[in-house]
């Protein structure tokens, strides 16, 4: 058996319109492997960094991007239970998911309950696990706490806001003014990140400091985030968007960031500073996979119960990956841009590029 996969390729450091599309024959899955038919994959900050050659440990060009995927298993190799075929799963791939079909390690398949929309699952897959782990595993924020979420309109940020509100926390969220209505709907107090007095505004809202700050921006503002944290609180950094367009060694900004956080842990007042790494513990594969399954199950239960509302900013066909990547980088949308098979129409009610609210 063989299958023809259509893949989107990142050939080099290119603009979004430099993405290429190719067809490739896939052989039958090997030992312990499964062939997945993509039903939804996403555009994340990782792909935006990868096209610039700025992601910390990306593979050499050319390669197929795509950090995560939801799909149905259509074939399995030796050593994989036959009843796996026909069931829907999610997989965290880091790369390779921007394809109609992809072969994965069967041990990496994360069960997805029947009845959930694949695009909505995709919207809370890595974003949901990341938010859940940062809130409940890394920072261990208690009920009644006050937290700050930078970029609270984004995929991870909006999920963090919802999880925190569900856990009885007060949330201050930063975003452009055009997204403040959304943040209020989610239960957060919005602050305009473009305001040069942003941190002073946050201090006026929480004069005694906050219990946790979740910062994906990094750069010079990270020190300001640290100063917002009260005694016994936690700063969680999970990216360095501020250095995305800097030239030079792609690993250097991240290494500096991790070193800075490590030094702050020796500061007084019992405050903690952590860098969240989704892949921490990967060497202990069994425990890592078990943690992913456990945390995704928590997130998908909240999704099924209607507690967690996924924000699918737009659904675009896989062939429009270049448009989707450019749209993600425009920072005009709130939520996750999802790629779906080319034969699926964009669903009514999803935002399209022409449907954006007025704003800068």
C-alpha positions as CSV (number, residue, x, y, z in Angstrom):
1,X,0.0,0.0,0.0
2,X,1.2,3.5,-0.7
3,X,-0.4,6.9,-0.3
4,X,0.3,10.2,-2.1
5,X,0.7,13.0,0.4
6,X,0.5,16.7,-0.5
7,X,2.9,18.7,1.6
8,X,3.7,22.4,2.2
9,X,7.5,22.8,2.2
10,X,9.6,25.6,3.8
11,X,12.5,25.6,1.3
12,X,14.7,28.2,3.0
13,X,14.5,31.6,4.8
14,X,11.7,33.0,2.7
15,X,8.7,35.3,3.0
16,X,5.3,33.4,3.4
17,X,4.7,33.5,-0.4
18,X,8.0,31.5,-0.8
19,X,6.3,28.3,0.6
20,X,6.2,25.5,-1.9
21,X,3.7,22.6,-2.4
22,X,4.9,19.1,-3.4
23,X,3.4,15.6,-3.8
24,X,5.2,12.7,-2.3
25,X,4.5,9.0,-2.2
26,X,4.4,7.4,1.3
27,X,5.0,3.7,1.7
28,X,3.0,1.6,4.1
29,X,3.7,2.5,7.7
30,X,6.6,0.7,9.4
31,X,7.0,-1.1,12.7
32,X,5.1,0.8,15.5
33,X,4.0,3.5,13.1
34,X,0.7,4.9,11.9
35,X,-0.5,6.8,8.8
36,X,-2.6,9.8,9.7
37,X,-5.0,11.6,7.4
38,X,-4.9,15.3,8.4
39,X,-8.2,16.9,9.4
40,X,-6.8,20.1,11.0
41,X,-3.4,21.5,11.6
42,X,-2.4,25.0,12.7
43,X,-0.3,28.0,12.2
44,X,1.7,28.8,15.3
45,X,4.4,31.2,16.4
46,X,6.9,28.4,15.9
47,X,6.3,28.4,12.1
48,X,6.7,32.1,12.0
49,X,10.1,31.7,13.7
50,X,11.1,28.8,11.6
51,X,10.7,30.6,8.3
52,X,13.2,33.1,9.6
53,X,15.5,30.3,10.7
54,X,15.0,31.5,14.3
55,X,13.4,28.6,16.0
56,X,15.7,27.1,18.7
57,X,16.2,23.6,17.3
58,X,14.5,23.6,13.9
59,X,15.7,21.1,11.3
60,X,17.8,22.2,8.3
61,X,16.0,23.6,5.3
62,X,14.1,22.3,3.3
63,X,11.4,20.7,5.6
64,X,7.7,20.5,6.1
65,X,6.5,22.7,9.0
66,X,3.5,22.1,11.2
67,X,3.7,21.8,14.9
68,X,0.6,19.7,15.6
69,X,-2.2,17.9,13.9
70,X,-5.6,16.3,14.4
71,X,-6.6,13.5,12.0
72,X,-7.8,10.0,11.5
73,X,-5.6,6.9,11.3
74,X,-6.0,5.2,7.9
75,X,-3.3,2.5,8.2
76,X,-1.0,1.1,10.8
77,X,2.3,-0.9,10.7
78,X,3.3,-4.1,12.5
79,X,3.0,-3.9,16.3
80,X,0.1,-1.4,16.3
81,X,-3.4,-2.5,17.2
82,X,-5.6,-2.9,14.2
83,X,-8.5,-1.1,15.9
84,X,-6.5,2.1,15.9
85,X,-7.6,2.5,12.2
86,X,-10.5,4.7,11.7
87,X,-10.1,6.6,15.1
88,X,-9.3,10.2,15.5
89,X,-6.1,11.3,17.3
90,X,-4.0,14.4,17.9
91,X,-0.2,14.4,17.5
92,X,2.4,16.9,18.6
93,X,4.9,16.7,15.7
94,X,7.0,19.9,16.0
95,X,7.4,19.7,12.2
96,X,5.7,17.7,9.4
97,X,2.0,18.4,10.0
98,X,1.4,20.7,7.0
99,X,0.5,17.7,4.9
100,X,-2.6,15.8,3.8
101,X,-1.1,12.6,5.2
102,X,1.8,11.9,7.5
103,X,3.4,8.9,9.2
104,X,3.8,9.2,13.0
105,X,5.0,7.1,15.9
106,X,1.9,5.3,17.2
107,X,3.1,5.9,20.7
108,X,2.6,9.6,20.1
109,X,-1.1,9.3,19.3
110,X,-3.3,11.3,21.7
111,X,-6.9,10.2,21.8
112,X,-9.6,12.7,20.7
113,X,-13.2,12.0,21.9
114,X,-15.8,11.5,19.2
115,X,-18.0,14.4,18.4
116,X,-15.5,17.2,18.8
117,X,-14.7,19.5,15.8
118,X,-11.2,18.7,14.6
119,X,-10.5,22.4,14.0
120,X,-11.6,23.3,17.5
121,X,-9.4,20.5,19.0
122,X,-6.5,21.9,16.9
123,X,-7.1,25.3,18.3
124,X,-6.6,24.0,21.9
125,X,-4.1,21.3,21.3
126,X,-0.6,22.7,21.9
127,X,-2.1,26.0,23.1
128,X,-4.2,24.2,25.7
129,X,-1.5,21.9,26.9
130,X,0.9,24.8,27.1
131,X,-1.5,27.0,29.0
132,X,-2.6,24.1,31.4
133,X,1.0,23.1,32.2
134,X,2.2,26.6,32.7
135,X,-0.7,27.5,35.0
136,X,-1.0,24.3,37.0
137,X,2.3,22.5,36.7
138,X,5.0,25.2,36.3
139,X,3.5,28.2,38.3
140,X,1.0,26.1,40.4
141,X,-1.2,29.2,40.8
142,X,-3.8,28.9,43.5
143,X,-7.4,29.8,43.4
144,X,-8.1,33.5,44.1
145,X,-4.7,34.6,42.7
146,X,-4.2,37.5,40.4
147,X,-2.2,36.9,37.2
148,X,-1.0,38.9,34.2
149,X,-1.1,37.3,30.7
150,X,0.8,39.2,28.0
151,X,-0.7,38.7,24.5
152,X,-4.0,37.6,26.1
153,X,-5.7,37.6,22.7
154,X,-3.4,35.0,21.2
155,X,-3.9,31.3,21.0
156,X,-2.0,30.5,24.2
157,X,-3.0,33.7,25.9
158,X,-6.7,33.4,25.4
159,X,-6.6,29.8,26.6
160,X,-4.7,30.9,29.7
161,X,-7.3,33.5,30.5
162,X,-10.1,31.0,30.3
163,X,-8.4,28.3,32.3
164,X,-7.4,30.9,35.0
165,X,-11.0,32.3,35.2
166,X,-12.4,28.8,35.5
167,X,-9.9,28.2,38.4
168,X,-11.2,31.3,40.2
169,X,-8.4,33.7,39.3
170,X,-8.3,37.4,38.5
171,X,-6.7,38.1,35.1
172,X,-5.1,41.2,33.7
173,X,-4.5,40.7,30.0
174,X,-2.5,42.8,27.5
175,X,-3.6,43.2,23.9
176,X,-4.1,45.8,21.2
177,X,-7.2,47.9,21.9
178,X,-9.2,46.2,19.1
179,X,-9.1,43.0,21.1
180,X,-10.2,44.5,24.5
181,X,-13.8,43.6,23.9
182,X,-12.8,39.9,23.5
183,X,-10.8,40.0,26.7
184,X,-13.7,41.5,28.7
185,X,-15.9,38.7,27.3
186,X,-13.4,36.2,28.6
187,X,-13.4,37.8,32.0
188,X,-10.1,39.6,31.9
189,X,-9.3,43.3,32.5
190,X,-7.6,44.5,29.4
191,X,-4.5,46.8,29.1
192,X,-3.2,48.2,25.8
193,X,0.2,46.7,25.1
194,X,1.0,49.6,22.8
195,X,0.7,52.1,25.6
196,X,4.2,53.1,26.8
197,X,2.8,53.1,30.4
198,X,1.5,49.6,30.1
199,X,3.4,48.3,33.2
200,X,2.3,51.3,35.2
201,X,-1.3,50.6,34.3
202,X,-0.9,47.0,35.5
203,X,0.7,48.3,38.8
204,X,-2.3,50.6,39.3
205,X,-4.6,47.6,38.9
206,X,-2.5,45.4,41.2
207,X,-0.6,47.8,43.5
208,X,0.6,44.9,45.7
209,X,2.0,42.9,42.8
210,X,0.6,39.8,41.1
211,X,0.9,36.1,41.8
212,X,2.1,35.2,38.3
213,X,3.1,36.7,35.0
214,X,3.0,34.7,31.8
215,X,5.4,36.4,29.3
216,X,6.0,35.2,25.7
217,X,7.6,38.5,24.6
218,X,11.0,38.5,26.4
219,X,13.4,41.2,25.4
220,X,13.9,44.3,27.6
221,X,10.3,44.1,28.9
222,X,11.0,40.8,30.7
223,X,12.6,42.7,33.6
224,X,9.4,44.8,33.9
225,X,7.4,41.6,34.1
226,X,9.6,40.3,36.9
227,X,9.1,43.5,38.9
228,X,5.3,42.9,38.8
229,X,5.6,39.6,40.7
230,X,4.9,39.8,44.4
231,X,6.6,37.9,47.2
232,X,6.1,34.1,46.7
233,X,4.9,34.7,43.1
234,X,6.2,33.3,39.8
235,X,7.3,34.6,36.4
236,X,6.8,32.1,33.6
237,X,8.5,33.0,30.3
238,X,7.7,30.9,27.3
239,X,9.1,32.7,24.3
240,X,11.1,35.7,23.0
241,X,8.9,37.4,20.4
242,X,10.8,40.6,20.9
243,X,13.9,39.1,19.4
244,X,12.2,37.3,16.5
245,X,13.6,39.7,13.8
246,X,17.1,40.0,15.2
247,X,19.9,38.7,13.1
248,X,22.7,36.4,14.2
249,X,22.7,33.1,16.0
250,X,19.1,31.9,16.5
251,X,20.0,30.2,19.8
252,X,21.7,33.1,21.5
253,X,18.6,35.1,22.5
254,X,17.0,32.0,24.1
255,X,20.2,31.1,25.9
256,X,20.4,34.6,27.3
257,X,16.8,34.5,28.3
258,X,17.2,31.2,30.2
259,X,20.3,32.5,31.9
260,X,18.6,35.7,33.0
261,X,15.7,33.7,34.5
262,X,18.0,31.3,36.3
263,X,19.8,34.3,38.0
264,X,16.5,35.8,39.2
265,X,15.7,32.7,41.2
266,X,18.4,33.7,43.7
267,X,16.6,37.0,44.3
268,X,15.0,37.7,47.7
269,X,11.3,37.5,48.5
270,X,10.9,33.9,47.5
271,X,9.9,34.7,43.9
272,X,10.4,32.1,41.1
273,X,11.4,32.7,37.5
274,X,10.9,29.8,35.0
275,X,11.3,29.1,31.3
276,X,8.5,26.9,30.2
277,X,9.7,24.2,27.7
278,X,6.9,22.1,26.1
279,X,9.5,19.4,25.4
280,X,11.0,19.2,28.9
281,X,11.3,15.6,30.0
282,X,11.2,14.2,26.4
283,X,14.1,11.9,27.1
284,X,11.9,10.1,29.5
285,X,9.5,9.3,26.7
286,X,6.9,7.2,28.6
287,X,6.4,9.8,31.4
288,X,6.4,12.7,28.8
289,X,3.7,11.0,26.7
290,X,1.7,10.1,29.8
291,X,1.8,13.8,30.9
292,X,0.6,15.0,27.5
293,X,-2.3,12.5,27.5
294,X,-3.3,13.5,31.0
295,X,-3.2,17.2,30.3
296,X,-4.8,17.1,26.9
297,X,-7.6,15.0,28.4
298,X,-8.2,17.7,31.0
299,X,-8.3,20.4,28.3
300,X,-10.6,18.4,25.9
301,X,-13.0,17.7,28.8
302,X,-13.3,21.5,29.4
303,X,-13.8,21.9,25.6
304,X,-16.5,19.3,25.5
305,X,-18.2,20.8,28.6
306,X,-18.3,24.2,27.0
307,X,-16.0,25.7,29.7
308,X,-13.2,26.3,27.2
309,X,-14.3,28.1,24.1
310,X,-11.8,27.7,21.2
311,X,-11.0,30.8,19.2
312,X,-10.6,29.6,15.6
313,X,-9.7,32.9,13.9
314,X,-9.9,31.4,10.4
315,X,-10.1,28.1,8.6
316,X,-8.1,28.0,5.4
317,X,-7.3,25.1,3.0
318,X,-3.9,23.6,3.2
319,X,-3.1,25.0,-0.2
320,X,-3.5,28.5,1.2
321,X,-0.8,27.9,3.8
322,X,1.2,31.0,2.6
323,X,-1.9,33.2,3.0
324,X,-2.5,31.7,6.5
325,X,1.1,32.3,7.6
326,X,1.0,35.9,6.3
327,X,-2.3,36.4,8.1
328,X,-0.9,35.0,11.4
329,X,2.1,37.4,11.1
330,X,-0.2,40.4,10.5
331,X,-1.3,40.2,14.2
332,X,-4.8,41.2,13.2
333,X,-6.6,38.1,14.4
334,X,-7.5,36.8,17.8
335,X,-7.1,33.1,18.2
336,X,-5.7,30.3,16.1
337,X,-5.5,30.0,12.3
338,X,-6.3,26.5,11.3
339,X,-5.5,24.7,8.1
340,X,-7.9,22.1,6.9
341,X,-8.0,19.7,3.9
342,X,-8.4,21.5,0.6
343,X,-11.8,20.1,-0.1
344,X,-13.4,21.6,3.0
345,X,-15.0,25.0,2.6
346,X,-14.5,27.8,5.1
347,X,-17.3,27.6,7.5
348,X,-19.8,30.4,7.9
349,X,-19.1,32.4,11.1
350,X,-15.3,32.0,11.0
351,X,-13.4,35.2,10.4
352,X,-11.9,35.7,7.0
353,X,-9.1,38.2,6.1
354,X,-11.7,40.8,5.0
355,X,-13.8,40.4,8.2
356,X,-11.4,42.0,10.6
357,X,-12.4,44.7,13.1
358,X,-11.1,48.2,12.3
359,X,-7.8,48.9,14.0
360,X,-4.1,49.4,13.6
